């Protein structure tokens, strides 16, 4: 029952953008990659736990991707989307 409550059809798109140039990675002096994420969290006002779980799950996946990236550096992250939450 609890798993059915948490598993909704919401998604996140994750894209890693990398600058292509002729300088080898080990000689670059600045970050040449960025991870851009777009998500849409569950919108039911009576289910804040579902939004929290979805956000937590997304961040855990992003940590695995971005921390210690194959480039040898942590990837900068830009997380965008509809979080279906009020500012505050």
Helices and strands as residue ranges (DSSP letters): H 2-6, E 12-18, G 25-27, E 33-40, H 48-66, E 76-82
